[in-house]
Amino acid sequence: MSSGNDQQSEALSKPTFSEEQASALAESVFGLKVAKVQPLPSYDDQNFHVYASKTKDGPTEYVLKISNTKASKNPDRIEVQNDIIMFLKAAGFPTSSVCRAKGDNTASLVSVDSGSEIRSYLVRLLTYLPGRPIAEIPISPQLLYEIGKLAAKLDKTLQKFHHPKLSSLHRKNFIWNLKNVPLLEKYLYVLGQNRNREIVEHVIHLFKEEVMTKLSHFRECCFPFLCYINDASMNPLVEESPDPRNWATQQEVSRGKASITA
C-alpha cells in the first residue's frame, strides 16, 4: 500500500452487502441458522453481528467479517491474521474464536455479481465478544494503564508467534503502521488551524527527530491493531469490574486485523 491513495482505494472497494445477504452468507458458508443480523462499525471491510438460533452447545452470537476486494486478493494475510487470533486465544487472551466454514477453512472466497462485474470477497466468522467500546465510557488514567498493560502483554506474547507466511503482513507504507506517522502530515488540513493541529504537528516533528532516526535499533514486531486510528475507540472492549469506578479491559483483536510494525 503506497499511502493515502491506496488507503482510499481500499475504502472504495469496501463491500456493500445488505443484512439479508449477510444472513445468507452466514447460513450458506458457515452453516448457521440465523435469527437476526445487525451491521457493526467498520472502515474498509464490512462487519455484521450475527445472532444464531440457540443450540445445545456452542455460541449463539458471531461477527461475520467481509474483507474488501483488495484485501481479498491476499488470502495469506487473512490466514495469518486468523492464526494470530487463535494463537492469542490459546495463550489465554480474552479474544474471539475463529470459526471454520463448511469446507473446514477459516476463510472462504465468495463471488458476487455487482451488475457491472464479478467481485470476490473473503468472508470469515468470529465468535462475538461482549463488552462496551471505550468510546462509550469515561476514560480514566487507570483504564489507560490497563490498556497499555494489555498491549505490552500482547507484544511479549506475539514474540513467540511464528508462521511461514508471516511476511504477508509486511506493508511498507501502510498508513496504520506506527512507524508511518509522518504520512499523517497530508491529513493535517482536516484539523484546521487550532491548538489541536499544533499538538499533532509537534508530535510528528518529535517522531521524525527522536524515533525515525533510531528505527534500525528497534525490534520488529507483529501487532494486532489494538488502537489504530479509525477504530481506536471501538476495538478495545471493557467490562465492569467489581469496583464500579473501574473497568476491566477485554481484547477484540481489531476484528481480525494485524500488521508488522517498526
PyRosetta script that sets phi, psi and omega in degrees:
from pyrosetta import init, pose_from_sequence

init()
pose = pose_from_sequence("MSSGNDQQSEALSKPTFSEEQASALAESVFGLKVAKVQPLPSYDDQNFHVYASKTKDGPTEYVLKISNTKASKNPDRIEVQNDIIMFLKAAGFPTSSVCRAKGDNTASLVSVDSGSEIRSYLVRLLTYLPGRPIAEIPISPQLLYEIGKLAAKLDKTLQKFHHPKLSSLHRKNFIWNLKNVPLLEKYLYVLGQNRNREIVEHVIHLFKEEVMTKLSHFRECCFPFLCYINDASMNPLVEESPDPRNWATQQEVSRGKASITA")
pose.set_psi(1, 131.4)
pose.set_omega(1, -168.5)
pose.set_phi(2, -107.9)
pose.set_psi(2, 32.0)
pose.set_omega(2, 176.8)
pose.set_phi(3, 113.1)
pose.set_psi(3, -153.8)
pose.set_omega(3, -173.2)
pose.set_phi(4, -62.3)
pose.set_psi(4, -36.1)
pose.set_omega(4, -178.7)
pose.set_phi(5, -60.5)
pose.set_psi(5, -44.7)
pose.set_omega(5, 178.9)
pose.set_phi(6, -68.2)
pose.set_psi(6, -35.3)
pose.set_omega(6, 178.2)
pose.set_phi(7, -62.1)
pose.set_psi(7, -40.8)
pose.set_omega(7, 178.2)
pose.set_phi(8, -65.7)
pose.set_psi(8, -36.9)
pose.set_omega(8, -179.3)
pose.set_phi(9, -65.2)
pose.set_psi(9, -34.6)
pose.set_omega(9, 177.0)
pose.set_phi(10, -67.6)
pose.set_psi(10, -39.2)
pose.set_omega(10, 178.6)
pose.set_phi(11, -63.9)
pose.set_psi(11, -38.2)
pose.set_omega(11, 179.7)
pose.set_phi(12, -68.7)
pose.set_psi(12, -25.4)
pose.set_omega(12, 180.0)
pose.set_phi(13, -91.7)
pose.set_psi(13, 12.3)
pose.set_omega(13, -179.6)
pose.set_phi(14, -62.2)
pose.set_psi(14, 136.9)
pose.set_omega(14, 179.0)
pose.set_phi(15, -63.5)
pose.set_psi(15, 154.9)
pose.set_omega(15, 178.7)
pose.set_phi(16, -132.0)
pose.set_psi(16, 49.7)
pose.set_omega(16, -179.4)
pose.set_phi(17, -74.6)
pose.set_psi(17, 142.2)
pose.set_omega(17, 174.7)
pose.set_phi(18, -80.9)
pose.set_psi(18, 168.6)
pose.set_omega(18, 178.1)
pose.set_phi(19, -62.9)
pose.set_psi(19, -36.2)
pose.set_omega(19, 178.5)
pose.set_phi(20, -65.4)
pose.set_psi(20, -41.6)
pose.set_omega(20, 178.5)
pose.set_phi(21, -66.3)
pose.set_psi(21, -40.3)
pose.set_omega(21, 178.6)
pose.set_phi(22, -62.9)
pose.set_psi(22, -41.0)
pose.set_omega(22, 178.2)
pose.set_phi(23, -61.9)
pose.set_psi(23, -42.4)
pose.set_omega(23, 179.4)
pose.set_phi(24, -64.7)
pose.set_psi(24, -37.5)
pose.set_omega(24, 177.8)
pose.set_phi(25, -64.0)
pose.set_psi(25, -46.4)
pose.set_omega(25, -179.0)
pose.set_phi(26, -59.8)
pose.set_psi(26, -34.8)
pose.set_omega(26, -179.1)
pose.set_phi(27, -78.4)
pose.set_psi(27, -45.5)
pose.set_omega(27, -174.7)
pose.set_phi(28, -76.3)
pose.set_psi(28, -36.1)
pose.set_omega(28, -175.9)
pose.set_phi(29, -89.4)
pose.set_psi(29, -37.9)
pose.set_omega(29, -173.5)
pose.set_phi(30, -114.1)
pose.set_psi(30, -1.0)
pose.set_omega(30, 174.6)
pose.set_phi(31, 72.6)
pose.set_psi(31, 21.1)
pose.set_omega(31, 179.5)
pose.set_phi(32, -81.5)
pose.set_psi(32, 150.5)
pose.set_omega(32, 168.7)
pose.set_phi(33, -100.0)
pose.set_psi(33, 101.5)
pose.set_omega(33, -169.0)
pose.set_phi(34, -84.5)
pose.set_psi(34, 132.2)
pose.set_omega(34, 176.2)
pose.set_phi(35, -97.2)
pose.set_psi(35, -36.5)
pose.set_omega(35, -177.8)
pose.set_phi(36, -160.6)
pose.set_psi(36, 150.5)
pose.set_omega(36, 177.6)
pose.set_phi(37, -133.8)
pose.set_psi(37, 135.9)
pose.set_omega(37, 176.6)
pose.set_phi(38, -132.7)
pose.set_psi(38, 140.7)
pose.set_omega(38, 177.9)
pose.set_phi(39, -69.0)
pose.set_psi(39, 148.3)
pose.set_omega(39, 175.4)
pose.set_phi(40, -118.1)
pose.set_psi(40, 158.5)
pose.set_omega(40, 178.2)
pose.set_phi(41, -59.0)
pose.set_psi(41, 144.6)
pose.set_omega(41, 178.0)
pose.set_phi(42, -160.5)
pose.set_psi(42, 163.7)
pose.set_omega(42, 179.9)
pose.set_phi(43, -108.3)
pose.set_psi(43, -75.1)
pose.set_omega(43, -177.5)
pose.set_phi(44, -109.0)
pose.set_psi(44, -1.9)
pose.set_omega(44, 173.1)
pose.set_phi(45, -113.1)
pose.set_psi(45, -170.4)
pose.set_omega(45, 176.3)
pose.set_phi(46, -133.8)
pose.set_psi(46, 131.0)
pose.set_omega(46, -176.8)
pose.set_phi(47, -122.6)
pose.set_psi(47, 143.3)
pose.set_omega(47, 177.5)
pose.set_phi(48, -133.9)
pose.set_psi(48, 139.9)
pose.set_omega(48, 172.6)
pose.set_phi(49, -88.1)
pose.set_psi(49, 115.8)
pose.set_omega(49, -175.7)
pose.set_phi(50, -106.6)
pose.set_psi(50, 124.7)
pose.set_omega(50, 175.1)
pose.set_phi(51, -102.6)
pose.set_psi(51, 117.6)
pose.set_omega(51, 179.7)
pose.set_phi(52, -98.1)
pose.set_psi(52, 154.1)
pose.set_omega(52, 176.4)
pose.set_phi(53, -61.7)
pose.set_psi(53, 145.1)
pose.set_omega(53, -176.3)
pose.set_phi(54, -61.8)
pose.set_psi(54, 140.7)
pose.set_omega(54, 175.7)
pose.set_phi(55, -125.0)
pose.set_psi(55, 171.0)
pose.set_omega(55, -179.3)
pose.set_phi(56, -65.3)
pose.set_psi(56, -35.5)
pose.set_omega(56, 178.4)
pose.set_phi(57, -142.1)
pose.set_psi(57, 162.3)
pose.set_omega(57, 179.3)
pose.set_phi(58, 92.8)
pose.set_psi(58, 164.7)
pose.set_omega(58, -177.3)
pose.set_phi(59, -72.8)
pose.set_psi(59, 161.7)
pose.set_omega(59, 177.2)
pose.set_phi(60, -120.5)
pose.set_psi(60, -2.0)
pose.set_omega(60, 178.4)
pose.set_phi(61, -126.9)
pose.set_psi(61, 137.2)
pose.set_omega(61, -174.7)
pose.set_phi(62, -140.2)
pose.set_psi(62, 166.2)
pose.set_omega(62, 169.2)
pose.set_phi(63, -115.8)
pose.set_psi(63, 118.3)
pose.set_omega(63, 174.1)
pose.set_phi(64, -92.0)
pose.set_psi(64, 119.8)
pose.set_omega(64, -177.7)
pose.set_phi(65, -112.2)
pose.set_psi(65, 124.2)
pose.set_omega(65, 179.0)
pose.set_phi(66, -112.8)
pose.set_psi(66, 112.6)
pose.set_omega(66, -177.9)
pose.set_phi(67, -74.0)
pose.set_psi(67, 151.1)
pose.set_omega(67, 177.6)
pose.set_phi(68, -68.0)
pose.set_psi(68, 165.8)
pose.set_omega(68, -173.5)
pose.set_phi(69, -62.7)
pose.set_psi(69, -32.3)
pose.set_omega(69, 179.9)
pose.set_phi(70, -70.3)
pose.set_psi(70, -47.8)
pose.set_omega(70, 179.1)
pose.set_phi(71, -64.9)
pose.set_psi(71, -30.1)
pose.set_omega(71, -178.3)
pose.set_phi(72, -68.2)
pose.set_psi(72, -14.2)
pose.set_omega(72, 177.9)
pose.set_phi(73, -82.7)
pose.set_psi(73, -3.0)
pose.set_omega(73, 179.9)
pose.set_phi(74, -123.3)
pose.set_psi(74, 72.7)
pose.set_omega(74, -177.8)
pose.set_phi(75, -63.6)
pose.set_psi(75, -26.0)
pose.set_omega(75, 178.8)
pose.set_phi(76, -61.8)
pose.set_psi(76, -40.3)
pose.set_omega(76, -179.5)
pose.set_phi(77, -64.8)
pose.set_psi(77, -42.0)
pose.set_omega(77, 178.5)
pose.set_phi(78, -63.7)
pose.set_psi(78, -39.7)
pose.set_omega(78, 178.9)
pose.set_phi(79, -61.0)
pose.set_psi(79, -45.4)
pose.set_omega(79, -179.8)
pose.set_phi(80, -64.9)
pose.set_psi(80, -42.2)
pose.set_omega(80, 178.9)
pose.set_phi(81, -59.6)
pose.set_psi(81, -43.3)
pose.set_omega(81, 177.7)
pose.set_phi(82, -63.6)
pose.set_psi(82, -40.8)
pose.set_omega(82, 180.0)
pose.set_phi(83, -66.0)
pose.set_psi(83, -32.5)
pose.set_omega(83, 176.2)
pose.set_phi(84, -64.2)
pose.set_psi(84, -44.5)
pose.set_omega(84, 178.8)
pose.set_phi(85, -59.9)
pose.set_psi(85, -44.9)
pose.set_omega(85, 179.9)
pose.set_phi(86, -65.8)
pose.set_psi(86, -36.6)
pose.set_omega(86, 178.5)
pose.set_phi(87, -63.6)
pose.set_psi(87, -45.9)
pose.set_omega(87, -179.6)
pose.set_phi(88, -67.8)
pose.set_psi(88, -36.3)
pose.set_omega(88, 177.3)
pose.set_phi(89, -61.9)
pose.set_psi(89, -44.6)
pose.set_omega(89, 179.5)
pose.set_phi(90, -65.8)
pose.set_psi(90, -26.9)
pose.set_omega(90, -179.7)
pose.set_phi(91, -83.3)
pose.set_psi(91, -0.5)
pose.set_omega(91, 175.2)
pose.set_phi(92, 99.4)
pose.set_psi(92, 6.5)
pose.set_omega(92, 178.8)
pose.set_phi(93, -76.1)
pose.set_psi(93, 142.0)
pose.set_omega(93, 180.0)
pose.set_phi(94, -78.7)
pose.set_psi(94, 71.3)
pose.set_omega(94, -178.8)
pose.set_phi(95, -119.6)
pose.set_psi(95, 176.2)
pose.set_omega(95, -179.0)
pose.set_phi(96, -68.4)
pose.set_psi(96, 163.9)
pose.set_omega(96, 171.4)
pose.set_phi(97, -104.1)
pose.set_psi(97, 144.9)
pose.set_omega(97, 178.0)
pose.set_phi(98, -87.2)
pose.set_psi(98, 128.6)
pose.set_omega(98, 179.9)
pose.set_phi(99, -97.8)
pose.set_psi(99, 151.4)
pose.set_omega(99, -179.0)
pose.set_phi(100, -99.7)
pose.set_psi(100, 144.7)
pose.set_omega(100, 177.6)
pose.set_phi(101, -76.1)
pose.set_psi(101, 176.8)
pose.set_omega(101, -178.4)
pose.set_phi(102, -58.8)
pose.set_psi(102, -31.4)
pose.set_omega(102, 179.4)
pose.set_phi(103, -85.9)
pose.set_psi(103, 10.0)
pose.set_omega(103, 178.3)
pose.set_phi(104, 74.2)
pose.set_psi(104, 12.3)
pose.set_omega(104, 174.9)
pose.set_phi(105, -89.8)
pose.set_psi(105, 157.7)
pose.set_omega(105, 178.1)
pose.set_phi(106, -88.4)
pose.set_psi(106, -5.6)
pose.set_omega(106, 174.9)
pose.set_phi(107, -150.7)
pose.set_psi(107, 150.3)
pose.set_omega(107, -178.1)
pose.set_phi(108, -134.2)
pose.set_psi(108, 137.4)
pose.set_omega(108, -179.7)
pose.set_phi(109, -91.8)
pose.set_psi(109, 122.7)
pose.set_omega(109, 178.4)
pose.set_phi(110, -118.0)
pose.set_psi(110, 144.0)
pose.set_omega(110, -179.7)
pose.set_phi(111, -110.1)
pose.set_psi(111, 137.8)
pose.set_omega(111, -176.7)
pose.set_phi(112, -131.4)
pose.set_psi(112, 135.3)
pose.set_omega(112, 176.6)
pose.set_phi(113, -83.4)
pose.set_psi(113, 110.0)
pose.set_omega(113, -178.2)
pose.set_phi(114, -84.6)
pose.set_psi(114, -2.2)
pose.set_omega(114, -177.9)
pose.set_phi(115, 107.3)
pose.set_psi(115, -44.9)
pose.set_omega(115, 179.2)
pose.set_phi(116, -103.6)
pose.set_psi(116, -20.3)
pose.set_omega(116, -179.2)
pose.set_phi(117, -162.1)
pose.set_psi(117, 166.3)
pose.set_omega(117, 174.7)
pose.set_phi(118, -93.3)
pose.set_psi(118, 123.0)
pose.set_omega(118, 179.8)
pose.set_phi(119, -113.2)
pose.set_psi(119, 142.8)
pose.set_omega(119, -178.6)
pose.set_phi(120, -112.5)
pose.set_psi(120, 138.4)
pose.set_omega(120, -178.5)
pose.set_phi(121, -133.2)
pose.set_psi(121, 136.4)
pose.set_omega(121, 172.2)
pose.set_phi(122, -85.2)
pose.set_psi(122, 128.6)
pose.set_omega(122, 178.9)
pose.set_phi(123, -119.2)
pose.set_psi(123, 145.3)
pose.set_omega(123, 177.5)
pose.set_phi(124, -146.3)
pose.set_psi(124, 164.3)
pose.set_omega(124, -174.9)
pose.set_phi(125, -130.9)
pose.set_psi(125, 129.7)
pose.set_omega(125, 177.0)
pose.set_phi(126, -120.8)
pose.set_psi(126, 152.5)
pose.set_omega(126, 172.8)
pose.set_phi(127, -69.5)
pose.set_psi(127, 146.8)
pose.set_omega(127, -178.2)
pose.set_phi(128, -78.8)
pose.set_psi(128, 130.9)
pose.set_omega(128, 179.8)
pose.set_phi(129, -102.5)
pose.set_psi(129, 115.4)
pose.set_omega(129, -179.0)
pose.set_phi(130, -71.5)
pose.set_psi(130, 161.9)
pose.set_omega(130, -179.4)
pose.set_phi(131, 141.7)
pose.set_psi(131, 175.9)
pose.set_omega(131, 179.3)
pose.set_phi(132, -114.3)
pose.set_psi(132, 134.4)
pose.set_omega(132, 175.6)
pose.set_phi(133, -61.8)
pose.set_psi(133, 146.7)
pose.set_omega(133, -178.3)
pose.set_phi(134, -63.4)
pose.set_psi(134, -16.5)
pose.set_omega(134, 177.8)
pose.set_phi(135, -64.9)
pose.set_psi(135, -19.4)
pose.set_omega(135, -174.0)
pose.set_phi(136, -96.5)
pose.set_psi(136, -1.8)
pose.set_omega(136, -176.8)
pose.set_phi(137, -129.8)
pose.set_psi(137, 159.8)
pose.set_omega(137, 176.7)
pose.set_phi(138, -65.1)
pose.set_psi(138, 135.9)
pose.set_omega(138, 178.5)
pose.set_phi(139, -86.3)
pose.set_psi(139, 130.4)
pose.set_omega(139, 179.2)
pose.set_phi(140, -123.8)
pose.set_psi(140, 159.1)
pose.set_omega(140, 175.7)
pose.set_phi(141, -56.0)
pose.set_psi(141, -36.9)
pose.set_omega(141, -179.5)
pose.set_phi(142, -65.2)
pose.set_psi(142, -40.8)
pose.set_omega(142, 179.6)
pose.set_phi(143, -65.9)
pose.set_psi(143, -43.3)
pose.set_omega(143, 178.0)
pose.set_phi(144, -62.3)
pose.set_psi(144, -37.3)
pose.set_omega(144, 177.0)
pose.set_phi(145, -62.6)
pose.set_psi(145, -44.1)
pose.set_omega(145, -179.2)
pose.set_phi(146, -63.8)
pose.set_psi(146, -39.8)
pose.set_omega(146, 178.5)
pose.set_phi(147, -65.6)
pose.set_psi(147, -42.0)
pose.set_omega(147, 177.8)
pose.set_phi(148, -63.7)
pose.set_psi(148, -39.1)
pose.set_omega(148, 178.6)
pose.set_phi(149, -65.3)
pose.set_psi(149, -39.6)
pose.set_omega(149, 178.0)
pose.set_phi(150, -65.4)
pose.set_psi(150, -41.0)
pose.set_omega(150, 178.7)
pose.set_phi(151, -62.0)
pose.set_psi(151, -41.1)
pose.set_omega(151, 179.0)
pose.set_phi(152, -65.3)
pose.set_psi(152, -39.7)
pose.set_omega(152, 178.4)
pose.set_phi(153, -65.5)
pose.set_psi(153, -39.0)
pose.set_omega(153, 176.2)
pose.set_phi(154, -59.7)
pose.set_psi(154, -48.2)
pose.set_omega(154, -178.5)
pose.set_phi(155, -59.5)
pose.set_psi(155, -45.0)
pose.set_omega(155, -178.6)
pose.set_phi(156, -65.1)
pose.set_psi(156, -41.0)
pose.set_omega(156, -179.4)
pose.set_phi(157, -67.6)
pose.set_psi(157, -41.2)
pose.set_omega(157, -176.2)
pose.set_phi(158, -72.2)
pose.set_psi(158, -10.3)
pose.set_omega(158, 172.6)
pose.set_phi(159, -63.9)
pose.set_psi(159, -21.6)
pose.set_omega(159, -179.1)
pose.set_phi(160, -92.8)
pose.set_psi(160, -1.4)
pose.set_omega(160, -177.8)
pose.set_phi(161, -84.9)
pose.set_psi(161, 127.8)
pose.set_omega(161, 178.3)
pose.set_phi(162, -130.7)
pose.set_psi(162, 144.1)
pose.set_omega(162, -178.2)
pose.set_phi(163, -156.9)
pose.set_psi(163, 136.3)
pose.set_omega(163, -178.9)
pose.set_phi(164, -64.5)
pose.set_psi(164, -18.4)
pose.set_omega(164, -178.9)
pose.set_phi(165, -110.7)
pose.set_psi(165, 21.5)
pose.set_omega(165, -176.7)
pose.set_phi(166, -59.5)
pose.set_psi(166, -29.2)
pose.set_omega(166, -178.7)
pose.set_phi(167, -62.5)
pose.set_psi(167, -18.2)
pose.set_omega(167, 179.5)
pose.set_phi(168, -65.9)
pose.set_psi(168, -16.6)
pose.set_omega(168, 178.7)
pose.set_phi(169, -83.2)
pose.set_psi(169, -9.4)
pose.set_omega(169, 179.4)
pose.set_phi(170, -72.5)
pose.set_psi(170, 120.1)
pose.set_omega(170, 175.3)
pose.set_phi(171, -136.9)
pose.set_psi(171, 99.6)
pose.set_omega(171, -167.8)
pose.set_phi(172, -51.8)
pose.set_psi(172, -51.3)
pose.set_omega(172, -176.7)
pose.set_phi(173, -110.0)
pose.set_psi(173, 31.6)
pose.set_omega(173, 178.5)
pose.set_phi(174, -64.1)
pose.set_psi(174, 123.2)
pose.set_omega(174, -169.0)
pose.set_phi(175, -67.8)
pose.set_psi(175, -21.9)
pose.set_omega(175, 179.8)
pose.set_phi(176, -89.3)
pose.set_psi(176, -1.1)
pose.set_omega(176, 176.0)
pose.set_phi(177, -72.4)
pose.set_psi(177, 128.6)
pose.set_omega(177, -174.4)
pose.set_phi(178, -57.4)
pose.set_psi(178, -31.2)
pose.set_omega(178, -178.5)
pose.set_phi(179, -74.8)
pose.set_psi(179, -7.6)
pose.set_omega(179, 179.3)
pose.set_phi(180, -99.3)
pose.set_psi(180, 26.7)
pose.set_omega(180, 177.2)
pose.set_phi(181, -50.4)
pose.set_psi(181, -40.9)
pose.set_omega(181, -179.7)
pose.set_phi(182, -58.3)
pose.set_psi(182, -22.6)
pose.set_omega(182, 178.5)
pose.set_phi(183, -64.3)
pose.set_psi(183, -17.2)
pose.set_omega(183, -179.3)
pose.set_phi(184, -71.8)
pose.set_psi(184, -14.4)
pose.set_omega(184, -177.6)
pose.set_phi(185, -58.3)
pose.set_psi(185, -34.8)
pose.set_omega(185, -178.0)
pose.set_phi(186, -70.2)
pose.set_psi(186, -9.6)
pose.set_omega(186, 179.8)
pose.set_phi(187, -108.4)
pose.set_psi(187, 5.8)
pose.set_omega(187, -177.8)
pose.set_phi(188, -61.9)
pose.set_psi(188, -27.7)
pose.set_omega(188, -178.1)
pose.set_phi(189, -58.8)
pose.set_psi(189, -25.0)
pose.set_omega(189, -179.2)
pose.set_phi(190, -62.1)
pose.set_psi(190, -29.3)
pose.set_omega(190, -177.2)
pose.set_phi(191, -79.9)
pose.set_psi(191, -11.9)
pose.set_omega(191, -175.8)
pose.set_phi(192, 71.1)
pose.set_psi(192, -158.9)
pose.set_omega(192, 178.0)
pose.set_phi(193, -109.6)
pose.set_psi(193, 95.8)
pose.set_omega(193, -179.7)
pose.set_phi(194, -153.9)
pose.set_psi(194, -176.8)
pose.set_omega(194, -177.0)
pose.set_phi(195, -63.3)
pose.set_psi(195, -37.5)
pose.set_omega(195, 179.7)
pose.set_phi(196, -60.4)
pose.set_psi(196, -41.1)
pose.set_omega(196, 179.0)
pose.set_phi(197, -64.2)
pose.set_psi(197, -40.4)
pose.set_omega(197, 179.1)
pose.set_phi(198, -60.3)
pose.set_psi(198, -41.2)
pose.set_omega(198, 180.0)
pose.set_phi(199, -64.4)
pose.set_psi(199, -46.3)
pose.set_omega(199, -179.0)
pose.set_phi(200, -63.6)
pose.set_psi(200, -43.2)
pose.set_omega(200, 178.8)
pose.set_phi(201, -60.6)
pose.set_psi(201, -39.4)
pose.set_omega(201, -179.9)
pose.set_phi(202, -66.7)
pose.set_psi(202, -41.4)
pose.set_omega(202, 179.2)
pose.set_phi(203, -63.5)
pose.set_psi(203, -44.0)
pose.set_omega(203, 179.0)
pose.set_phi(204, -62.7)
pose.set_psi(204, -40.8)
pose.set_omega(204, 178.3)
pose.set_phi(205, -62.1)
pose.set_psi(205, -45.8)
pose.set_omega(205, 178.8)
pose.set_phi(206, -63.4)
pose.set_psi(206, -37.9)
pose.set_omega(206, 179.1)
pose.set_phi(207, -61.5)
pose.set_psi(207, -43.5)
pose.set_omega(207, 179.2)
pose.set_phi(208, -63.4)
pose.set_psi(208, -41.5)
pose.set_omega(208, -175.3)
pose.set_phi(209, -78.0)
pose.set_psi(209, -40.8)
pose.set_omega(209, -170.6)
pose.set_phi(210, -101.5)
pose.set_psi(210, -23.3)
pose.set_omega(210, -175.8)
pose.set_phi(211, -108.9)
pose.set_psi(211, -51.8)
pose.set_omega(211, -176.6)
pose.set_phi(212, -57.1)
pose.set_psi(212, -35.1)
pose.set_omega(212, -178.6)
pose.set_phi(213, -73.4)
pose.set_psi(213, -10.6)
pose.set_omega(213, -177.0)
pose.set_phi(214, -121.0)
pose.set_psi(214, 12.0)
pose.set_omega(214, -175.8)
pose.set_phi(215, -56.4)
pose.set_psi(215, -34.8)
pose.set_omega(215, -177.2)
pose.set_phi(216, -65.5)
pose.set_psi(216, -16.1)
pose.set_omega(216, -179.2)
pose.set_phi(217, -92.3)
pose.set_psi(217, -7.1)
pose.set_omega(217, -176.4)
pose.set_phi(218, -90.9)
pose.set_psi(218, 148.3)
pose.set_omega(218, 175.9)
pose.set_phi(219, -79.4)
pose.set_psi(219, 131.0)
pose.set_omega(219, 176.0)
pose.set_phi(220, -72.1)
pose.set_psi(220, 143.1)
pose.set_omega(220, -179.3)
pose.set_phi(221, -142.0)
pose.set_psi(221, 154.7)
pose.set_omega(221, 173.6)
pose.set_phi(222, -96.9)
pose.set_psi(222, 124.5)
pose.set_omega(222, -172.5)
pose.set_phi(223, -141.3)
pose.set_psi(223, 123.1)
pose.set_omega(223, 173.4)
pose.set_phi(224, -64.0)
pose.set_psi(224, 151.8)
pose.set_omega(224, -176.4)
pose.set_phi(225, -78.5)
pose.set_psi(225, 80.9)
pose.set_omega(225, 180.0)
pose.set_phi(226, -63.2)
pose.set_psi(226, -36.2)
pose.set_omega(226, -178.3)
pose.set_phi(227, -149.5)
pose.set_psi(227, 55.5)
pose.set_omega(227, 176.5)
pose.set_phi(228, -79.7)
pose.set_psi(228, 154.2)
pose.set_omega(228, -157.0)
pose.set_phi(229, -53.1)
pose.set_psi(229, -49.2)
pose.set_omega(229, -171.4)
pose.set_phi(230, -70.3)
pose.set_psi(230, -20.1)
pose.set_omega(230, -179.9)
pose.set_phi(231, -124.4)
pose.set_psi(231, 22.3)
pose.set_omega(231, -174.5)
pose.set_phi(232, -58.0)
pose.set_psi(232, -33.3)
pose.set_omega(232, -176.7)
pose.set_phi(233, -94.4)
pose.set_psi(233, -1.4)
pose.set_omega(233, -174.5)
pose.set_phi(234, -114.4)
pose.set_psi(234, -25.0)
pose.set_omega(234, -173.7)
pose.set_phi(235, -83.1)
pose.set_psi(235, -51.1)
pose.set_omega(235, 177.5)
pose.set_phi(236, -65.4)
pose.set_psi(236, 126.6)
pose.set_omega(236, 179.2)
pose.set_phi(237, -106.5)
pose.set_psi(237, 151.3)
pose.set_omega(237, -179.9)
pose.set_phi(238, -131.9)
pose.set_psi(238, 157.5)
pose.set_omega(238, 173.6)
pose.set_phi(239, -135.5)
pose.set_psi(239, 154.0)
pose.set_omega(239, -178.3)
pose.set_phi(240, -66.2)
pose.set_psi(240, 137.5)
pose.set_omega(240, 175.8)
pose.set_phi(241, -95.1)
pose.set_psi(241, 171.1)
pose.set_omega(241, 178.5)
pose.set_phi(242, -54.9)
pose.set_psi(242, -31.7)
pose.set_omega(242, 175.7)
pose.set_phi(243, -85.0)
pose.set_psi(243, 112.6)
pose.set_omega(243, -175.2)
pose.set_phi(244, -61.5)
pose.set_psi(244, -14.3)
pose.set_omega(244, 179.5)
pose.set_phi(245, -83.0)
pose.set_psi(245, -12.9)
pose.set_omega(245, -174.6)
pose.set_phi(246, -119.4)
pose.set_psi(246, 163.1)
pose.set_omega(246, 177.8)
pose.set_phi(247, -130.8)
pose.set_psi(247, 145.0)
pose.set_omega(247, 177.0)
pose.set_phi(248, -102.1)
pose.set_psi(248, 136.2)
pose.set_omega(248, -177.4)
pose.set_phi(249, -82.0)
pose.set_psi(249, 144.3)
pose.set_omega(249, 167.6)
pose.set_phi(250, -118.1)
pose.set_psi(250, 175.7)
pose.set_omega(250, -177.4)
pose.set_phi(251, -134.8)
pose.set_psi(251, 109.1)
pose.set_omega(251, 168.1)
pose.set_phi(252, -99.6)
pose.set_psi(252, 107.2)
pose.set_omega(252, -168.5)
pose.set_phi(253, -66.1)
pose.set_psi(253, 69.0)
pose.set_omega(253, 176.1)
pose.set_phi(254, 47.8)
pose.set_psi(254, 36.3)
pose.set_omega(254, -178.6)
pose.set_phi(255, 50.1)
pose.set_psi(255, 35.9)
pose.set_omega(255, 170.9)
pose.set_phi(256, 96.7)
pose.set_psi(256, 28.9)
pose.set_omega(256, 177.8)
pose.set_phi(257, -112.3)
pose.set_psi(257, 146.6)
pose.set_omega(257, 177.4)
pose.set_phi(258, -159.8)
pose.set_psi(258, 156.7)
pose.set_omega(258, 177.5)
pose.set_phi(259, -154.0)
pose.set_psi(259, 168.1)
pose.set_omega(259, 173.5)
pose.set_phi(260, -93.4)
pose.set_psi(260, 130.8)
pose.set_omega(260, -178.9)
pose.set_phi(261, -130.7)
pose.set_psi(261, 160.3)
pose.set_omega(261, 179.4)
pose.set_phi(262, 58.2)
pose.dump_pdb("model.pdb")
